[in-house]
Amino acid sequence: MENFHFAYPLSMIPYLAITLMIAFTFHEFAHAFVAYKFGDMTAKSQGRLTLNPLKHLDPIGTILIFIAGFGWARPVPVNRFFFKKPRLAGILVSVAGPLSNLILACIGFVVAFGLSRFGATAPDSFYDFLEIFIRLNIVLFIFNLLPFPPLDGYRIIEDLAPTHVRAKMTQYEQYGALIFLILVFTPLDRFTITPIFGVVIPWVWDGLSNFFRMLFF
C-alpha cells in the first residue's frame, strides 16, 4: 500500500480547518454582500448571503486543500443584469472576495502583535494557528487575483477591458480555464504559479508584518 501524504502536518489540520471555514466563508460572503448592495438578489435568494460555512464550503475543494494544498469554495452566483453600472459593480464584487482575505490576514497580525505589545500570554498552539491563518489568507488573496478564469482577477480584467476585447475573452474563456488547470496541476507550475507565490507571498507577508510592527511598537 502506497504512503499517503497530506499537504500539511497532521498536527496542523485542526488549525487549517478553522482557517478554511473562516477564510472561505468571508470570501464568498463578501461577494454576495457587495452584489446584494448593488441590487443583485441572486445570492441572497439562494441562501448565500450568510456567514454559515456550510453554505459556502465545497466538499471536494475543501478536501483537496488538506491533500494537495489547493482547493476552492462554492462560487457565489452573480447576475450582472441587476446592476445599474455593470462594470463598476462587477469589479467591486470581484475585488470584495480577495480583499476580505487580506483584511482577515491583517486582523491576524493585529492579534499577534497586540498580544505581544500588551504583554498578554497565549499558548504556542495559538501562535501556530495565527501563522496558518495569516499565511493562508494571504495565499487566497494573491491566488484569487491571478488573471485566469474562473478566478476573481480574471473577472476584474474582463470588466476593465473594452467591449470588443471582452467579447473575445468570453469566447475563449473555456480554454483559459483549461490552461489555468494545466499550469496548476502539472510540472509547469514550477515555472509559473510556484515562482509567483515564492516571491509575492513573502513580499506581502513581510510588508504587512513590518507595517503592524511599526504600528504597535
C-alpha positions as CSV (number, residue, x, y, z in Angstrom):
1,M,0.0,0.0,0.0
2,E,1.4,3.4,-1.0
3,N,2.1,6.0,1.6
4,F,-0.5,8.8,1.7
5,H,0.8,12.3,2.5
6,F,-1.2,15.4,3.5
7,A,-0.1,18.8,2.3
8,Y,0.1,19.9,5.9
9,P,1.3,18.1,9.1
10,L,-1.5,16.3,10.8
11,S,-1.0,18.4,13.9
12,M,-1.9,21.5,11.9
13,I,-5.1,20.0,10.4
14,P,-7.4,21.5,13.1
15,Y,-5.9,25.0,12.6
16,L,-6.2,24.6,8.9
17,A,-9.9,23.5,9.2
18,I,-10.8,26.5,11.3
19,T,-8.9,28.9,9.0
20,L,-10.6,27.4,5.9
21,M,-14.1,27.8,7.4
22,I,-13.4,31.4,8.2
23,A,-11.5,32.4,5.1
24,F,-13.7,30.7,2.5
25,T,-16.9,31.9,4.3
26,F,-15.9,35.5,4.5
27,H,-14.6,35.5,0.9
28,E,-17.9,34.2,-0.6
29,F,-20.0,36.3,1.8
30,A,-18.1,39.4,0.7
31,H,-19.0,38.6,-3.0
32,A,-22.6,38.1,-2.0
33,F,-22.9,41.2,0.2
34,V,-21.4,43.6,-2.4
35,A,-23.6,42.1,-5.2
36,Y,-26.7,42.5,-2.9
37,K,-25.7,46.1,-2.2
38,F,-25.6,46.8,-6.0
39,G,-29.1,45.3,-6.5
40,D,-28.4,41.6,-7.3
41,M,-30.6,39.4,-5.1
42,T,-29.4,36.1,-6.6
43,A,-27.0,35.1,-3.9
44,K,-29.4,36.2,-1.1
45,S,-32.3,34.2,-2.7
46,Q,-30.1,31.1,-2.7
47,G,-29.1,31.5,0.9
48,R,-25.5,32.6,0.2
49,L,-25.8,36.0,2.0
50,T,-24.7,34.4,5.2
51,L,-21.7,33.6,7.4
52,N,-22.7,30.0,7.8
53,P,-19.7,28.0,6.5
54,L,-21.9,25.1,5.4
55,K,-23.5,27.3,2.7
56,H,-20.1,28.2,1.2
57,L,-17.7,25.2,1.6
58,D,-17.4,22.8,-1.4
59,P,-16.7,19.3,-0.1
60,I,-14.2,18.3,-2.8
61,G,-12.5,21.7,-2.8
62,T,-12.1,21.6,0.9
63,I,-10.7,18.0,1.0
64,L,-8.2,19.0,-1.7
65,I,-6.8,21.8,0.5
66,F,-5.8,19.1,3.1
67,I,-4.4,16.7,0.5
68,A,-2.9,18.9,-2.2
69,G,-2.7,22.3,-0.6
70,F,-5.1,23.6,-3.3
71,G,-8.9,23.9,-3.2
72,W,-11.9,26.1,-3.6
73,A,-15.3,27.1,-2.1
74,R,-18.7,27.2,-3.9
75,P,-18.8,30.2,-6.2
76,V,-21.4,32.8,-5.3
77,P,-23.9,33.3,-8.2
78,V,-23.9,36.8,-9.6
79,N,-26.4,38.2,-12.2
80,R,-25.0,41.3,-13.8
81,F,-28.4,42.1,-15.3
82,F,-29.5,43.6,-12.0
83,F,-26.5,46.0,-11.8
84,K,-27.2,49.6,-12.8
85,K,-23.5,50.0,-13.6
86,P,-22.5,46.5,-14.5
87,R,-18.7,47.2,-15.0
88,L,-18.2,49.1,-11.8
89,A,-20.4,46.7,-9.8
90,G,-18.7,43.7,-11.4
91,I,-15.2,44.9,-10.5
92,L,-16.2,45.7,-6.9
93,V,-17.9,42.4,-6.4
94,S,-14.8,40.6,-7.7
95,V,-12.5,42.6,-5.6
96,A,-14.5,42.1,-2.5
97,G,-13.6,38.4,-2.1
98,P,-9.8,38.7,-2.2
99,L,-10.0,41.9,-0.2
100,S,-11.8,40.1,2.6
101,N,-8.9,37.6,2.8
102,L,-6.4,40.5,3.0
103,I,-8.5,42.0,5.8
104,L,-8.5,38.7,7.7
105,A,-4.7,38.5,7.4
106,C,-4.4,42.0,8.8
107,I,-6.7,41.0,11.7
108,G,-4.4,38.1,12.4
109,F,-1.3,40.4,12.5
110,V,-3.2,42.8,14.8
111,V,-4.0,39.9,17.2
112,A,-0.4,38.6,17.1
113,F,1.3,42.0,17.6
114,G,-1.4,43.2,20.0
115,L,-0.7,40.2,22.3
116,S,3.0,41.0,22.2
117,R,2.6,44.7,22.7
118,F,0.4,44.4,25.8
119,G,2.3,41.5,27.3
120,A,-0.6,39.1,27.1
121,T,0.3,35.4,27.2
122,A,-1.1,32.8,24.9
123,P,-0.1,29.1,24.3
124,D,2.3,28.3,21.4
125,S,-0.5,26.5,19.7
126,F,-2.4,29.7,19.3
127,Y,0.5,31.4,17.6
128,D,0.8,28.3,15.3
129,F,-2.9,28.9,14.4
130,L,-2.3,32.6,13.8
131,E,0.6,31.8,11.4
132,I,-1.5,29.4,9.4
133,F,-4.5,31.9,9.5
134,I,-2.4,34.8,8.2
135,R,-0.5,32.8,5.6
136,L,-3.5,31.0,4.1
137,N,-5.5,34.3,3.9
138,I,-2.5,35.9,2.1
139,V,-2.4,32.9,-0.3
140,L,-6.1,33.2,-1.0
141,F,-5.8,37.0,-1.5
142,I,-3.0,36.6,-4.1
143,F,-4.3,33.4,-5.7
144,N,-7.7,34.8,-6.4
145,L,-6.2,37.9,-8.1
146,L,-4.4,35.8,-10.8
147,P,-5.8,36.6,-14.2
148,F,-7.1,33.2,-15.1
149,P,-10.8,32.1,-15.3
150,P,-12.7,31.5,-13.2
151,L,-10.7,33.5,-10.6
152,D,-11.6,37.0,-9.4
153,G,-8.5,38.5,-11.1
154,Y,-9.8,37.4,-14.5
155,R,-13.2,38.9,-13.8
156,I,-11.7,42.2,-12.9
157,I,-9.7,42.3,-16.1
158,E,-12.8,41.3,-18.0
159,D,-14.8,44.2,-16.6
160,L,-11.9,46.6,-17.3
161,A,-11.4,45.5,-20.9
162,P,-13.1,47.3,-23.9
163,T,-16.3,45.7,-25.2
164,H,-14.7,44.1,-28.2
165,V,-11.9,42.6,-26.1
166,R,-14.4,41.4,-23.5
167,A,-16.3,39.6,-26.3
168,K,-13.2,37.7,-27.4
169,M,-12.3,36.9,-23.8
170,T,-15.7,35.4,-23.2
171,Q,-15.3,33.4,-26.4
172,Y,-12.0,31.8,-25.3
173,E,-12.8,31.7,-21.6
174,Q,-13.3,27.9,-21.5
175,Y,-9.7,27.4,-22.9
176,G,-8.4,29.9,-20.3
177,A,-9.7,27.7,-17.6
178,L,-8.1,24.6,-19.1
179,I,-4.7,26.5,-19.4
180,F,-5.1,27.5,-15.8
181,L,-5.6,23.9,-14.6
182,I,-2.6,22.8,-16.6
183,L,-0.4,25.5,-15.0
184,V,-1.6,24.5,-11.5
185,F,-1.7,20.7,-11.7
186,T,1.2,19.9,-14.0
187,P,5.0,20.3,-13.5
188,L,4.6,23.6,-15.4
189,D,3.6,25.1,-12.1
190,R,7.3,25.2,-11.2
191,F,7.8,27.9,-13.9
192,T,4.5,29.8,-13.3
193,I,2.5,29.6,-10.1
194,T,5.2,28.5,-7.8
195,P,7.7,31.4,-8.6
196,I,4.9,33.9,-8.3
197,F,3.9,32.6,-4.9
198,G,7.5,32.2,-3.9
199,V,8.1,35.9,-4.5
200,V,4.7,37.6,-3.8
201,I,3.6,35.8,-0.7
202,P,6.8,36.6,1.3
203,W,6.7,40.1,0.0
204,V,3.1,40.7,1.2
205,W,3.8,38.9,4.5
206,D,6.9,41.0,5.2
207,G,5.2,44.2,4.2
208,L,2.2,43.6,6.5
209,S,4.4,42.3,9.3
210,N,6.6,45.4,9.1
211,F,3.6,47.8,8.9
212,F,1.9,46.3,12.0
213,R,5.2,46.1,13.9
214,M,5.7,49.8,13.4
215,L,2.1,50.4,14.3
216,F,2.3,48.6,17.6
217,F,5.9,49.3,18.6
